[in-house]
Amino acid sequence: MDGNLDVEAVRRALPACASAAYMNTGTAGPLPEPAAQALRAALAAEVEHGRGAARGGPDPMAAARESVARLLGAPADRIALMHHTSAGLNAAALGLRFRPGDVVVTTDLEHAAIQLVVGALRLRYGVEVRIARLGREGHRPEAALAALRSALAPSGPVRAVFLSHVSYATGAVLPVAEIAAAAHDAGAAVVVDGAQSVGALSVRPADLGADFYTVSGQKWLCGPEGTGALWVAPGQEERLQPGAVGYMGVARIDDAGHYLPAPGARRLEVGMVFRPALAGWVAAMGWLEGLGWEAVWGRIHALAERARTALGAVRGVELLTPAGAGHAGLVSFRVPGISAEAAVAALRERGYLLRSIPGWEAVRVSCAFFLREAEIDGLAEAVAGIAPPGA
């Protein structure tokens, strides 16, 4: 037991836990049985009755918005459904009306999702992209804030800051609230990638001062692929000229093609979605909510601390993840004398499923709430076993 969390009961609802030590939730969390059952039932209904048939019961799109909103402590009208965090980042970026000479600030800790979006803005609009060099100091709030302020300081209109709440590479939790305040002082919108935070720790985008905050359904929320959302701060949707429009985001349209956007964040939704996937995601979030979010978050952090301690005790291992409260559920490390890809393959052979981080030559373990302490300790032993002698 961990607080009110019965870990063994949790694992019985996650069939993937029986095949390996599943340590890759930061890429895709395992599907819980309630999600699989809901997905199968919704798909069976579509097969039997037709996808265009009238559907009884709650609208899965509305249910998904409400579930995400409840988790983020927000009204449902602040939530737009997306297929993934990349879609949310693009929706915010393409709607902010950039012009040649505008400045976009990001950091050197970002996933390709942000790198590609800001790169596309440079190519499409001629914006200047400034990169705040956080590196290994990115977990220290004062150092991260100083680097961002330095990037905001030079001349030119800074229109937006793009950053992750939790670094996918190091697991560091960035000081988003302080960065957002500095960005707003410079007149910039703040777009936050929440792929590695929502579901792994308590997130309240409004309290962070974010303007746009993305949510991944497939990772720490254990939903199917193709699910996600974008939280939009009150009034921010009025700043946007949506980069893509479709029937789902429109309240009314006339014969000439003039349209009235849907109210709230929904105006950023474009077209049809795979409703069975949404049904599965809603079920997954309901299952997690039933476990108790505080217990889930607390166990994730405790297991990450245990992993840091155990891996840090292995001779030669270099930890990239900061200690204490400055991280969420990801722990990254380097094994001496062996490439990250080779280390991942060797650990997979020993029953540990995790991943490498391209460009960082690092191995990343996702310390999800369903892992046993023995699996964390066993991983450290396995890492010691794959390190070349004398490394």
Kinemage of the C-alpha trace (Angstrom):
@kinemage 1
@onewidth
@group {chain A} dominant
@subgroup {mainchain}
@vectorlist {calphas} color= white
{ca met a 1} P 0.000 0.000 0.000
{ca asp a 2} L 1.108 3.578 -0.714
{ca gly a 3} L -1.283 5.906 1.098
{ca asn a 4} L -4.629 4.805 -0.330
{ca leu a 5} L -3.034 3.222 -3.406
{ca asp a 6} L -3.148 -0.584 -3.533
{ca val a 7} L -0.310 -1.152 -5.977
{ca glu a 8} L -1.010 -4.825 -6.573
{ca ala a 9} L -4.665 -4.118 -7.354
{ca val a 10} L -3.553 -1.343 -9.697
{ca arg a 11} L -1.220 -3.728 -11.504
{ca arg a 12} L -3.996 -6.275 -11.994
{ca ala a 13} L -5.833 -3.603 -14.006
{ca leu a 14} L -2.745 -3.068 -16.204
{ca pro a 15} L -2.023 -6.240 -18.202
{ca ala a 16} L 1.194 -4.760 -19.639
{ca cys a 17} L 2.744 -4.932 -16.166
{ca ala a 18} L 2.845 -8.723 -16.439
{ca ser a 19} L 5.100 -8.761 -19.515
{ca ala a 20} L 7.963 -6.538 -18.317
{ca ala a 21} L 8.926 -3.817 -15.882
{ca tyr a 22} L 7.079 -1.113 -17.844
{ca met a 23} L 9.226 2.006 -17.494
{ca asn a 24} L 8.232 3.961 -20.615
{ca thr a 25} L 5.053 5.778 -19.564
{ca gly a 26} L 6.659 9.059 -20.658
{ca thr a 27} L 6.299 7.768 -24.227
{ca ala a 28} L 3.033 5.853 -23.901
{ca gly a 29} L 1.402 4.685 -20.690
{ca pro a 30} L -0.080 1.201 -20.443
{ca leu a 31} L -3.804 0.971 -21.154
{ca pro a 32} L -5.828 0.042 -18.057
{ca glu a 33} L -8.582 -2.532 -18.458
{ca pro a 34} L -11.380 0.039 -17.906
{ca ala a 35} L -10.020 2.032 -20.857
{ca ala a 36} L -9.689 -1.050 -23.047
{ca gln a 37} L -13.228 -2.138 -22.198
{ca ala a 38} L -14.670 1.301 -22.957
{ca leu a 39} L -12.759 1.486 -26.236
{ca arg a 40} L -13.918 -1.984 -27.291
{ca ala a 41} L -17.527 -1.276 -26.352
{ca ala a 42} L -17.630 2.013 -28.249
{ca leu a 43} L -15.998 0.458 -31.296
{ca ala a 44} L -18.392 -2.513 -31.207
{ca ala a 45} L -21.351 -0.122 -31.100
{ca glu a 46} L -20.034 1.714 -34.158
{ca val a 47} L -19.479 -1.554 -36.025
{ca glu a 48} L -22.938 -2.872 -35.122
{ca his a 49} L -25.013 0.252 -35.586
{ca gly a 50} L -22.901 2.364 -37.934
{ca arg a 51} L -20.732 5.352 -37.135
{ca gly a 52} L -23.363 7.784 -38.378
{ca ala a 53} L -26.141 6.288 -36.291
{ca ala a 54} L -27.671 8.257 -33.459
{ca arg a 55} L -25.699 7.601 -30.324
{ca gly a 56} L -27.190 7.211 -26.902
{ca gly a 57} L -25.470 8.146 -23.677
{ca pro a 58} L -23.043 10.987 -22.999
{ca asp a 59} L -21.120 12.681 -25.788
{ca pro a 60} L -17.518 11.417 -25.499
{ca met a 61} L -16.179 14.774 -26.716
{ca ala a 62} L -17.984 16.667 -23.967
{ca ala a 63} L -17.008 14.000 -21.432
{ca ala a 64} L -13.338 14.275 -22.435
{ca arg a 65} L -13.354 18.076 -22.134
{ca glu a 66} L -14.980 17.822 -18.716
{ca ser a 67} L -12.510 15.183 -17.498
{ca val a 68} L -9.490 17.229 -18.568
{ca ala a 69} L -10.998 20.405 -17.150
{ca arg a 70} L -11.613 18.744 -13.796
{ca leu a 71} L -8.020 17.520 -13.655
{ca leu a 72} L -6.665 20.995 -14.473
{ca gly a 73} L -9.051 22.826 -12.146
{ca ala a 74} L -10.617 24.699 -15.050
{ca pro a 75} L -14.016 25.216 -16.672
{ca ala a 76} L -14.736 22.887 -19.576
{ca asp a 77} L -15.013 25.792 -22.011
{ca arg a 78} L -11.252 26.334 -21.602
{ca ile a 79} L -10.502 22.934 -23.188
{ca ala a 80} L -10.081 22.171 -26.888
{ca leu a 81} L -9.653 18.534 -27.868
{ca met a 82} L -6.521 17.730 -29.860
{ca his a 83} L -4.986 14.556 -31.259
{ca his a 84} L -1.724 15.091 -29.333
{ca thr a 85} L 0.417 17.815 -27.769
{ca ser a 86} L 1.967 18.679 -31.137
{ca ala a 87} L -1.477 19.615 -32.440
{ca gly a 88} L -2.008 21.865 -29.423
{ca leu a 89} L 1.338 23.597 -29.903
{ca asn a 90} L 0.557 24.160 -33.571
{ca ala a 91} L -2.932 25.481 -32.808
{ca ala a 92} L -1.494 28.100 -30.470
{ca ala a 93} L 1.446 28.975 -32.723
{ca leu a 94} L -0.538 29.321 -35.939
{ca gly a 95} L -3.219 31.402 -34.285
{ca leu a 96} L -0.983 34.093 -32.769
{ca arg a 97} L -0.502 36.070 -36.022
{ca phe a 98} L 3.281 36.318 -36.173
{ca arg a 99} L 4.983 38.843 -38.440
{ca pro a 100} L 8.517 39.111 -39.847
{ca gly a 101} L 10.838 40.458 -37.158
{ca asp a 102} L 8.831 39.055 -34.244
{ca val a 103} L 10.825 37.156 -31.622
{ca val a 104} L 10.060 33.688 -30.236
{ca val a 105} L 11.936 32.405 -27.189
{ca thr a 106} L 12.389 28.756 -26.256
{ca thr a 107} L 14.934 26.653 -24.336
{ca asp a 108} L 17.574 24.032 -25.076
{ca leu a 109} L 15.652 21.419 -23.026
{ca glu a 110} L 12.778 21.066 -25.473
{ca his a 111} L 11.320 18.069 -27.239
{ca ala a 112} L 11.220 18.055 -31.037
{ca ala a 113} L 7.527 19.016 -30.831
{ca ile a 114} L 8.492 22.544 -29.738
{ca gln a 115} L 11.672 22.683 -31.830
{ca leu a 116} L 9.685 21.928 -34.978
{ca val a 117} L 6.931 24.435 -34.210
{ca val a 118} L 9.312 27.340 -33.609
{ca gly a 119} L 11.342 26.267 -36.630
{ca ala a 120} L 8.204 26.366 -38.751
{ca leu a 121} L 7.449 29.871 -37.462
{ca arg a 122} L 10.911 30.994 -38.530
{ca leu a 123} L 10.469 29.522 -42.007
{ca arg a 124} L 6.879 30.659 -42.498
{ca tyr a 125} L 6.936 34.137 -40.964
{ca gly a 126} L 10.586 35.096 -40.653
{ca val a 127} L 10.528 35.287 -36.853
{ca glu a 128} L 13.748 35.353 -34.846
{ca val a 129} L 14.142 32.330 -32.584
{ca arg a 130} L 16.152 32.816 -29.384
{ca ile a 131} L 17.180 29.824 -27.325
{ca ala a 132} L 17.680 30.199 -23.586
{ca arg a 133} L 20.598 27.942 -22.663
{ca leu a 134} L 19.470 26.131 -19.528
{ca gly a 135} L 21.306 22.821 -19.891
{ca arg a 136} L 22.066 21.021 -16.658
{ca glu a 137} L 21.216 24.194 -14.706
{ca gly a 138} L 17.658 24.151 -16.041
{ca his a 139} L 16.318 22.637 -12.808
{ca arg a 140} L 17.554 25.542 -10.692
{ca pro a 141} L 14.721 28.107 -10.733
{ca glu a 142} L 17.014 31.103 -10.359
{ca ala a 143} L 19.321 29.945 -13.182
{ca ala a 144} L 16.434 29.076 -15.518
{ca leu a 145} L 14.726 32.391 -14.864
{ca ala a 146} L 17.943 34.326 -15.443
{ca ala a 147} L 18.516 32.557 -18.766
{ca leu a 148} L 14.963 33.271 -19.933
{ca arg a 149} L 15.187 36.914 -18.899
{ca ser a 150} L 18.425 37.224 -20.838
{ca ala a 151} L 16.714 35.837 -23.939
{ca leu a 152} L 13.796 38.234 -23.470
{ca ala a 153} L 16.015 41.280 -23.011
{ca pro a 154} L 17.474 42.085 -26.464
{ca ser a 155} L 15.642 44.390 -28.849
{ca gly a 156} L 12.704 43.200 -30.928
{ca pro a 157} L 9.070 42.420 -30.104
{ca val a 158} L 8.947 39.131 -28.189
{ca arg a 159} L 5.622 37.606 -29.165
{ca ala a 160} L 5.746 34.192 -27.499
{ca val a 161} L 7.696 31.886 -25.209
{ca phe a 162} L 7.471 28.131 -25.864
{ca leu a 163} L 8.676 25.780 -23.139
{ca ser a 164} L 7.977 22.479 -21.430
{ca his a 165} L 6.704 22.249 -17.867
{ca val a 166} L 8.814 19.123 -17.377
{ca ser a 167} L 11.861 18.460 -19.554
{ca tyr a 168} L 11.456 15.235 -21.513
{ca ala a 169} L 15.254 14.836 -21.461
{ca thr a 170} L 16.183 15.422 -17.819
{ca gly a 171} L 12.888 15.304 -15.925
{ca ala a 172} L 13.523 18.773 -14.473
{ca val a 173} L 10.448 20.797 -13.542
{ca leu a 174} L 10.913 24.297 -14.959
{ca pro a 175} L 9.778 27.380 -12.986
{ca val a 176} L 6.898 28.105 -15.357
{ca ala a 177} L 5.113 30.613 -13.103
{ca glu a 178} L 8.191 32.829 -12.752
{ca ile a 179} L 9.045 32.505 -16.439
{ca ala a 180} L 5.460 33.343 -17.417
{ca ala a 181} L 5.519 36.492 -15.292
{ca ala a 182} L 8.729 37.650 -16.985
{ca ala a 183} L 7.339 36.796 -20.412
{ca his a 184} L 4.148 38.739 -19.783
{ca asp a 185} L 6.199 41.743 -18.669
{ca ala a 186} L 7.823 41.573 -22.107
{ca gly a 187} L 4.405 41.345 -23.799
{ca ala a 188} L 4.798 37.693 -24.803
{ca ala a 189} L 2.265 34.883 -24.768
{ca val a 190} L 3.329 31.722 -22.916
{ca val a 191} L 2.778 28.334 -24.578
{ca val a 192} L 3.556 25.359 -22.335
{ca asp a 193} L 4.062 21.740 -23.377
{ca gly a 194} L 2.512 19.621 -20.621
{ca ala a 195} L 3.273 16.227 -22.155
{ca gln a 196} L 5.441 15.102 -19.208
{ca ser a 197} L 3.561 16.900 -16.443
{ca val a 198} L -0.194 16.300 -16.672
{ca gly a 199} L -0.849 13.042 -14.854
{ca ala a 200} L 2.611 12.996 -13.260
{ca leu a 201} L 2.144 15.960 -10.923
{ca ser a 202} L -0.521 18.456 -9.934
{ca val a 203} L -1.048 21.009 -12.720
{ca arg a 204} L -3.093 24.206 -12.603
{ca pro a 205} L -2.286 26.181 -15.773
{ca ala a 206} L -4.131 29.272 -14.541
{ca asp a 207} L -1.982 29.396 -11.408
{ca leu a 208} L 1.158 29.045 -13.544
{ca gly a 209} L 0.256 32.062 -15.647
{ca ala a 210} L 0.256 30.055 -18.875
{ca asp a 211} L -1.724 31.293 -21.856
{ca phe a 212} L -1.833 27.920 -23.610
{ca tyr a 213} L -1.092 24.542 -22.026
{ca thr a 214} L -1.031 21.232 -23.910
{ca val a 215} L -2.149 17.843 -22.572
{ca ser a 216} L -1.134 14.396 -23.829
{ca gly a 217} L -3.693 11.624 -23.442
{ca gln a 218} L -1.387 8.694 -24.215
{ca lys a 219} L 1.357 9.226 -21.639
{ca trp a 220} L 0.774 9.682 -17.898
{ca leu a 221} L -3.003 9.681 -18.425
{ca cys a 222} L -2.836 6.142 -19.877
{ca gly a 223} L -5.210 6.841 -22.761
{ca pro a 224} L -5.149 5.656 -26.381
{ca glu a 225} L -2.997 7.321 -28.994
{ca gly a 226} L -4.651 10.197 -30.825
{ca thr a 227} L -6.005 11.822 -27.665
{ca gly a 228} L -4.988 15.130 -26.133
{ca ala a 229} L -6.138 18.631 -25.354
{ca leu a 230} L -5.194 22.290 -25.225
{ca trp a 231} L -6.106 24.507 -22.271
{ca val a 232} L -6.616 28.138 -23.274
{ca ala a 233} L -6.542 30.953 -20.715
{ca pro a 234} L -9.704 33.082 -20.495
{ca gly a 235} L -9.818 35.590 -23.313
{ca gln a 236} L -6.784 34.199 -25.130
{ca glu a 237} L -8.951 32.572 -27.778
{ca glu a 238} L -10.022 36.069 -28.801
{ca arg a 239} L -6.376 36.852 -29.709
{ca leu a 240} L -6.234 33.951 -32.115
{ca gln a 241} L -6.921 33.702 -35.780
{ca pro a 242} L -7.148 29.903 -36.005
{ca gly a 243} L -4.586 28.474 -38.392
{ca ala a 244} L -6.996 25.706 -39.344
{ca val a 245} L -10.786 25.861 -39.328
{ca gly a 246} L -13.400 23.162 -39.535
{ca tyr a 247} L -16.987 22.336 -38.775
{ca met a 248} L -16.311 21.318 -35.164
{ca gly a 249} L -14.957 24.762 -34.291
{ca val a 250} L -17.786 26.791 -35.807
{ca ala a 251} L -21.027 27.944 -34.218
{ca arg a 252} L -22.653 29.231 -37.393
{ca ile a 253} L -21.759 29.657 -41.075
{ca asp a 254} L -23.513 31.458 -43.909
{ca asp a 255} L -23.656 30.769 -47.647
{ca ala a 256} L -20.678 33.042 -48.325
{ca gly a 257} L -18.453 31.109 -45.939
{ca his a 258} L -18.505 33.726 -43.198
{ca tyr a 259} L -18.607 32.019 -39.845
{ca leu a 260} L -18.993 32.610 -36.133
{ca pro a 261} L -16.416 30.651 -34.100
{ca ala a 262} L -17.606 28.257 -31.428
{ca pro a 263} L -17.480 29.712 -27.920
{ca gly a 264} L -14.380 29.344 -25.778
{ca ala a 265} L -11.475 27.094 -26.652
{ca arg a 266} L -13.640 24.820 -28.810
{ca arg a 267} L -13.087 27.145 -31.771
{ca leu a 268} L -9.658 25.489 -32.134
{ca glu a 269} L -11.186 22.078 -32.792
{ca val a 270} L -11.285 21.227 -36.476
{ca gly a 271} L -12.865 17.954 -37.568
{ca met a 272} L -14.113 14.537 -36.605
{ca val a 273} L -12.412 12.481 -33.929
{ca phe a 274} L -12.191 8.738 -33.270
{ca arg a 275} L -14.891 8.539 -30.642
{ca pro a 276} L -13.940 5.083 -29.304
{ca ala a 277} L -10.488 6.464 -28.452
{ca leu a 278} L -12.088 9.326 -26.553
{ca ala a 279} L -14.310 6.858 -24.699
{ca gly a 280} L -11.198 4.922 -23.723
{ca trp a 281} L -9.412 8.080 -22.600
{ca val a 282} L -12.354 9.216 -20.479
{ca ala a 283} L -12.433 5.776 -18.843
{ca ala a 284} L -8.679 5.901 -18.179
{ca met a 285} L -8.955 9.326 -16.540
{ca gly a 286} L -11.929 8.150 -14.501
{ca trp a 287} L -9.955 5.126 -13.321
{ca leu a 288} L -7.011 7.308 -12.305
{ca glu a 289} L -9.303 9.765 -10.564
{ca gly a 290} L -10.819 6.849 -8.657
{ca leu a 291} L -7.361 5.793 -7.466
{ca gly a 292} L -6.834 9.289 -6.071
{ca trp a 293} L -4.640 11.807 -7.832
{ca glu a 294} L -2.706 12.783 -4.720
{ca ala a 295} L -1.768 9.130 -4.130
{ca val a 296} L -0.769 8.704 -7.789
{ca trp a 297} L 1.375 11.852 -7.836
{ca gly a 298} L 2.941 11.093 -4.469
{ca arg a 299} L 3.955 7.604 -5.510
{ca ile a 300} L 5.404 8.806 -8.811
{ca his a 301} L 7.620 11.298 -7.008
{ca ala a 302} L 8.670 8.781 -4.350
{ca leu a 303} L 9.617 6.192 -6.980
{ca ala a 304} L 11.569 8.781 -8.956
{ca glu a 305} L 13.520 9.693 -5.835
{ca arg a 306} L 14.173 6.006 -5.196
{ca ala a 307} L 15.405 5.588 -8.769
{ca arg a 308} L 17.730 8.578 -8.450
{ca thr a 309} L 19.190 7.187 -5.241
{ca ala a 310} L 19.572 3.631 -6.537
{ca leu a 311} L 21.020 4.599 -9.920
{ca gly a 312} L 23.251 7.248 -8.344
{ca ala a 313} L 24.833 4.528 -6.233
{ca val a 314} L 25.922 2.570 -9.326
{ca arg a 315} L 29.585 3.178 -10.018
{ca gly a 316} L 30.163 5.599 -12.886
{ca val a 317} L 26.487 6.331 -13.614
{ca glu a 318} L 25.868 10.014 -14.398
{ca leu a 319} L 22.472 11.321 -13.349
{ca leu a 320} L 20.908 14.100 -15.414
{ca thr a 321} L 17.799 14.450 -13.247
{ca pro a 322} L 17.819 16.903 -10.332
{ca ala a 323} L 17.152 15.817 -6.764
{ca gly a 324} L 14.292 16.779 -4.481
{ca ala a 325} L 11.051 18.419 -5.569
{ca gly a 326} L 12.627 19.716 -8.766
{ca his a 327} L 11.507 16.804 -10.935
{ca ala a 328} L 8.431 14.759 -11.776
{ca gly a 329} L 8.400 11.113 -12.886
{ca leu a 330} L 11.345 10.969 -15.312
{ca val a 331} L 14.878 9.961 -14.351
{ca ser a 332} L 17.614 10.175 -16.990
{ca phe a 333} L 21.128 8.826 -16.712
{ca arg a 334} L 24.201 7.809 -18.655
{ca val a 335} L 25.947 4.456 -18.308
{ca pro a 336} L 29.750 4.592 -18.614
{ca gly a 337} L 31.302 2.796 -21.548
{ca ile a 338} L 28.086 1.939 -23.401
{ca ser a 339} L 25.829 3.887 -25.730
{ca ala a 340} L 22.317 4.764 -24.634
{ca glu a 341} L 20.782 2.656 -27.401
{ca ala a 342} L 22.890 -0.359 -26.468
{ca ala a 343} L 22.027 0.127 -22.799
{ca val a 344} L 18.301 0.224 -23.573
{ca ala a 345} L 18.565 -2.956 -25.629
{ca ala a 346} L 20.542 -4.746 -22.911
{ca leu a 347} L 18.085 -3.689 -20.224
{ca arg a 348} L 15.143 -4.794 -22.370
{ca glu a 349} L 16.692 -8.265 -22.553
{ca arg a 350} L 16.698 -8.247 -18.754
{ca gly a 351} L 12.999 -7.354 -18.582
{ca tyr a 352} L 13.146 -3.557 -18.223
{ca leu a 353} L 11.268 -1.564 -20.862
{ca leu a 354} L 12.543 2.015 -21.150
{ca arg a 355} L 13.993 4.326 -23.814
{ca ser a 356} L 16.962 6.425 -24.875
{ca ile a 357} L 16.948 10.191 -25.459
{ca pro a 358} L 18.365 11.142 -28.879
{ca gly a 359} L 20.994 13.860 -28.769
{ca trp a 360} L 21.565 13.420 -25.037
{ca glu a 361} L 23.161 9.946 -25.095
{ca ala a 362} L 20.976 9.208 -22.075
{ca val a 363} L 18.653 6.461 -20.864
{ca arg a 364} L 15.290 7.550 -19.465
{ca val a 365} L 13.157 5.662 -16.971
{ca ser a 366} L 9.551 6.657 -16.335
{ca cys a 367} L 8.776 6.023 -12.666
{ca ala a 368} L 5.034 5.482 -13.000
{ca phe a 369} L 2.776 4.888 -10.010
{ca phe a 370} L 2.195 1.193 -10.822
{ca leu a 371} L 5.846 0.127 -10.538
{ca arg a 372} L 7.033 -1.930 -7.596
{ca glu a 373} L 9.956 -0.750 -5.486
{ca ala a 374} L 11.651 -4.044 -6.328
{ca glu a 375} L 11.521 -3.147 -10.019
{ca ile a 376} L 13.290 0.146 -9.365
{ca asp a 377} L 15.958 -1.578 -7.289
{ca gly a 378} L 16.272 -4.343 -9.876
{ca leu a 379} L 16.827 -1.782 -12.623
{ca ala a 380} L 19.781 -0.330 -10.721
{ca glu a 381} L 21.259 -3.807 -10.334
{ca ala a 382} L 20.762 -4.460 -14.045
{ca val a 383} L 22.470 -1.172 -14.931
{ca ala a 384} L 25.436 -2.174 -12.787
{ca gly a 385} L 25.497 -5.472 -14.659
{ca ile a 386} L 25.659 -3.968 -18.163
{ca ala a 387} L 28.382 -1.393 -17.462
{ca pro a 388} L 31.668 -2.567 -19.017
{ca pro a 389} L 34.286 -3.700 -16.468
{ca gly a 390} L 36.480 -0.874 -15.311
{ca ala a 391} L 34.203 1.813 -16.745
